[in-house]
Every structure is written in C-alpha cells, then in structure tokens.
Amino acid sequence: MKANPDVVIIGGGLAGLTSAIHLSKSGLKVTLIEKNEYPKHKVCGEYISNEVSPYFQWLGLKIFDLQPSLISKMEFSTAKGKIISGDLPLGGFGISRYELDNYLYQKAIENGCQIIQDTVIDVQFIENEFRVFTSDNFELKSKIVLGAFGKRSNIDQKLNRDFMRKNSPWLAVKAHYSGDFPNDLVGLHNFKGGYCGVSKVENNKINICYLADYETFKQYKNIEEFQSKVVCKNPHLKAIFENCTIFFEKPITISQISFEKKEAVENHILMIGDTAGLIHPLCGNGMAMAIHSAKIVSELIIQYLDNKICSRKELEKKYTREWNKNFKSRLATGRFLSKILRMENLAGFLMQLLAIFPFLLPRIIKKTHGKPIILKS
Ligand SMILES: Cc1cc2nc3c(=O)[nH]c(=O)nc-3n(C[C@H](O)[C@H](O)[C@H](O)COP(=O)(O)OP(=O)(O)OC[C@H]3O[C@@H](n4cnc5c(N)ncnc54)[C@H](O)[C@@H]3O)c2cc1C
C-alpha cells in the first residue's frame, strides 16, 4: 500500500469518484475507500442534468460513449392524474448508476487513485492530521478527508450528526423495465404520499423509481400491493406499470431517507454530495449537485495544498461559503415544492396555475437547477 495519501475519500459514489478523478488529475495522491463492489445498482432516478457536461469534458470523461438517453422534455402529473408537460430548460441524459459509477471507478483507477474495498468505521482528527480506520483493520493518515458517504452512513452515526436524531420518514423503490416509453422524456408523477420518476437509461431500458412516505407504505403487505393500491391510483402510472416488464428479479429499496439540513464541514471533514445535503429527488438534481460539489471542493483542496489558502480554517470557511452559495437555495426550493405537493388542494391549485401560465414551469425547474458548471482553465 502507498504511504500516506494527500487526500482520503470516504465513499465511492458520484461525489467521491468525481473528486478522486479531479484531484488525481491534478497530481495529488488519493485513496478512496468504498464499502461495495463495482458495478452495482443503486436506487436513483438516473436522470442527470446537462449542467455537469462541461465539467465531465474537462475531466476527460466521455459519458456519451456509454450511450445514455438524451432527455429534453418533462411531464408532470398530480396524484389525480392532471398532467402538464414542457421542455427542460437545460436538458439532460439518462444513464444507470450501474454503468456510470463503474465508468468513473475505472477512470479513477486509470488516473492512479488507490481504491480500497472496505468500510470506514472511524475518523479521528488529531494534531492537524486525520486518522481513518476501516473494518479490515487498515489505518490511513492524511491531511484531508472528504466525506462522500451518501445519504446515511455509519459515519454519520459516529459523528453524531444532527440529522440522525430527526425523523427520516421516506423510502424509495427502483427497478429497470422493458416497454414503450419516449427516449427524450422524464415523467414525474405524484401519488398519495409520494412521487414516481420514469425515464429511459442506456440500452432502451426504462427506469422507474419512486419515493414514498413510510407511514403510508407500511399499511400495505408488500411492494406489489402498495404499487397497485396507491401508486397506480395515478392513471399515468397505472398505464406505465401495466405496459412494462421488470428486468430485475425484484425492485431494490432504501429506507430512512432524510431531507434535513446538514453541515458542509464537520469534525474538519469536508462533506460532498448527499453527505452535505440531499435535495428532494423531485428536483432531479442530486447527482449534478454531488458532481458539482466535488469540483468545488477539489479546486479548494488544490489551492490549500499549494499554500494559496493559508489555513485549514480558511479552507473550511471558503468551502462552506461556496457550498451555501451554490446549493442552499436549491435545497430550500426542493423542500418547499415537496411540501406543496403533499397538500392535495395546494397541489391542484399549483397545477391549474401552471396550466394557465405554462412559462412558470421552466422557471420553477431553473430554481432547483444550476447553470452549466464553468471551468476556469
Ligand atoms: C428516490 C431517489 C431518486 C433520485 N433520483 C435522482 C435523479 O433522477 N437525478 C438526480 O440527479 N438525482 C437523483 N437522486 C439523488 C441522487 O441519487 C444522489 O444525490 C446521488 O446519488 C448522490 O451521490 P453521492 O456520491 O453523494 O452518494 P452515493 O451515490 O450514495 O455514494 C455514497 C457511497 O458511500 C459508500 N459508503 C457509505 N458509507 C461508507 C463507509 N463507512 N465506508 C465506505 N464507503 C461508504 C456507499 O456504499 C456509496 O457507494 C435521487 C435520490 C433518491 C433517493
């Protein structure tokens, strides 16, 4: 094993892998620790906004070689099936996490990153240095640690983070299907206590992924019953499920999802992606935010290790400021929209408003999305 990396990254999802690629491209020694193997399916809507495309190009990533679906339109329906549709202001693409994360993993290795398959069980910060401990009894020392361990992890527990003490009332279900669905469309369909995203990924597969509130879900025996009695009350979802055939043996699920506020820096660990804050998936922007936060943190780390940022305190302050500037209001809009959609009357009113003033839809979408990520050099 290489001695003491400059940066240890905990978690190899989009945020962790992107920062690993960025930092190693800039000549830094990076070790990333990921508990799972690649490739692996993940619960996600798998629609990525085009705001990441210039940055991916700069990193030398040829995502379009993976033949994602190109998405430029959206349709949106209320639980009762009222529908409105429009263009996505920036558009995006559909690619499975199975393919995308594995592609980034290969690129990180090509760039010289060390990737260890193991689970981090503790991180200590002593005398201006981190010590990272894993379940296989590895101990790594480094100047910088990035927290890229996703929505909810054993490390959140270890750090006693605030959001872990609050209610996490959401679960999510996802599977890939075959069937007819337009290549260029993302559908966002509400149902009582949740919403479902439908769009194509590579190889003509359809991703159906929904978020549901646990209180409603637990009243039903299993996923099939919940889908037929609750999700398919929305006539658009009924038609989609009736016309699609599942590819997976059974859908994959995650639970205890929280949209509570988190800190961007804790115990001197710089948090990126969902570890710093999860936007409501209704906004379809969590992946782009994870990738964008990886860029912001990587640029600041490079400056810090080049002595252009003179102290750790300044690094942490700058990162928190940048994070808030780029993402805070998007998260707040996401929380606000999800609240409205859970109130049937207000949701109905919003839809009527959008039907009369359709130009408002792209404006709302813009509030939850960023601009294409600009590179300085
Ligand atoms: C239902 C749902 C639908 C969504 N749909 C979309 C969408 O369509 N478009 C969009 O842009 N966003 C969507 N999102 C959001 C998106 O999935 C996330 O924002 C994105 O995955 C964040 O990436 P990440 O790298 O922060 O976390 P992750 O991809 O979750 O990566 C975290 C990694 O850390 C690893 N890890 C955790 N703990 C440890 C440990 N102790 N040691 C080692 N490794 C560890 C995990 O195994 C994991 O691989 C959706 C989210 C949900 C819940």
The ligand as a Tripos MOL2 file, in Angstrom:
@<TRIPOS>MOLECULE
LIG
   53    58     1     0     0
SMALL
NO_CHARGES

@<TRIPOS>ATOM
      1 C1        -35.5340    8.0440   -4.8890 C.3       1 LIG1
      2 C2        -34.4280    8.8980   -5.3800 C.ar      1 LIG1
      3 C3        -34.3750    9.2690   -6.7250 C.ar      1 LIG1
      4 C4        -33.3640   10.0910   -7.1890 C.ar      1 LIG1
      5 N1        -33.3420   10.4600   -8.4970 N.ar      1 LIG1
      6 C5        -32.4190   11.3090   -8.9630 C.ar      1 LIG1
      7 C6        -32.3870   11.7170  -10.3210 C.ar      1 LIG1
      8 O1        -33.1500   11.2610  -11.1600 O.2       1 LIG1
      9 N2        -31.4470   12.6150  -10.6850 N.ar      1 LIG1
     10 C7        -30.5340   13.1360   -9.8220 C.ar      1 LIG1
     11 O2        -29.7090   13.9620  -10.2260 O.2       1 LIG1
     12 N3        -30.5010   12.7380   -8.5270 N.ar      1 LIG1
     13 C8        -31.4130   11.8390   -8.0810 C.ar      1 LIG1
     14 N4        -31.3780   11.4240   -6.7780 N.ar      1 LIG1
     15 C9        -30.2950   11.8840   -5.9150 C.3       1 LIG1
     16 C10       -29.0000   11.1080   -6.2070 C.3       1 LIG1
     17 O3        -29.2210    9.7240   -6.2080 O.3       1 LIG1
     18 C11       -27.9470   11.4620   -5.1560 C.3       1 LIG1
     19 O4        -27.9260   12.8520   -4.9550 O.3       1 LIG1
     20 C12       -26.5620   10.9640   -5.5620 C.3       1 LIG1
     21 O5        -26.5460    9.5690   -5.6020 O.3       1 LIG1
     22 C13       -25.5150   11.4640   -4.5990 C.3       1 LIG1
     23 O6        -24.2710   10.8570   -4.8240 O.3       1 LIG1
     24 P1        -23.2430   10.6770   -3.6190 P.3       1 LIG1
     25 O7        -21.9560   10.3300   -4.2430 O.co2     1 LIG1
     26 O8        -23.3300   11.8250   -2.7050 O.co2     1 LIG1
     27 O9        -23.8140    9.4300   -2.7760 O.3       1 LIG1
     28 P2        -23.8940    7.8900   -3.1470 P.3       1 LIG1
     29 O10       -24.0040    7.6900   -4.6060 O.co2     1 LIG1
     30 O11       -24.9610    7.3320   -2.2650 O.co2     1 LIG1
     31 O12       -22.4670    7.3150   -2.6920 O.3       1 LIG1
     32 C14       -22.1110    7.1290   -1.3580 C.3       1 LIG1
     33 C15       -21.1670    5.9450   -1.2820 C.3       1 LIG1
     34 O13       -20.5760    5.8630    0.0020 O.3       1 LIG1
     35 C16       -20.4190    4.4890    0.3380 C.3       1 LIG1
     36 N5        -20.2610    4.4260    1.8050 N.ar      1 LIG1
     37 C17       -21.1650    4.7810    2.7580 C.ar      1 LIG1
     38 N6        -20.6390    4.5980    3.9820 N.ar      1 LIG1
     39 C18       -19.3850    4.1320    3.8030 C.ar      1 LIG1
     40 C19       -18.3440    3.7520    4.6970 C.ar      1 LIG1
     41 N7        -18.4930    3.8550    6.0170 N.pl3     1 LIG1
     42 N8        -17.1750    3.2870    4.1680 N.ar      1 LIG1
     43 C20       -17.0060    3.1820    2.8210 C.ar      1 LIG1
     44 N9        -17.9720    3.5190    1.9330 N.ar      1 LIG1
     45 C21       -19.1350    4.0070    2.4210 C.ar      1 LIG1
     46 C22       -21.6930    3.8500   -0.1970 C.3       1 LIG1
     47 O14       -21.5520    2.4600   -0.4040 O.3       1 LIG1
     48 C23       -21.8900    4.6110   -1.5080 C.3       1 LIG1
     49 O15       -21.3350    3.9590   -2.6300 O.3       1 LIG1
     50 C24       -32.3720   10.5590   -6.2940 C.ar      1 LIG1
     51 C25       -32.3940   10.1740   -4.9450 C.ar      1 LIG1
     52 C26       -33.4100    9.3480   -4.4900 C.ar      1 LIG1
     53 C27       -33.4260    8.9520   -3.0350 C.3       1 LIG1
@<TRIPOS>BOND
     1     1     2 1
     2     2     3 ar
     3     2    52 ar
     4     3     4 ar
     5     4     5 ar
     6     4    50 ar
     7     5     6 ar
     8     6     7 ar
     9     6    13 1
    10     7     8 2
    11     7     9 ar
    12     9    10 ar
    13    10    11 2
    14    10    12 ar
    15    12    13 ar
    16    13    14 ar
    17    14    15 1
    18    14    50 ar
    19    15    16 1
    20    16    17 1
    21    16    18 1
    22    18    19 1
    23    18    20 1
    24    20    21 1
    25    20    22 1
    26    22    23 1
    27    23    24 1
    28    24    25 2
    29    24    26 1
    30    24    27 1
    31    27    28 1
    32    28    29 2
    33    28    30 1
    34    28    31 1
    35    31    32 1
    36    32    33 1
    37    33    34 1
    38    33    48 1
    39    34    35 1
    40    35    36 1
    41    35    46 1
    42    36    37 ar
    43    36    45 ar
    44    37    38 ar
    45    38    39 ar
    46    39    40 ar
    47    39    45 ar
    48    40    41 1
    49    40    42 ar
    50    42    43 ar
    51    43    44 ar
    52    44    45 ar
    53    46    47 1
    54    46    48 1
    55    48    49 1
    56    50    51 ar
    57    51    52 ar
    58    52    53 1
@<TRIPOS>SUBSTRUCTURE
     1 LIG1         1 GROUP 0 **** ****
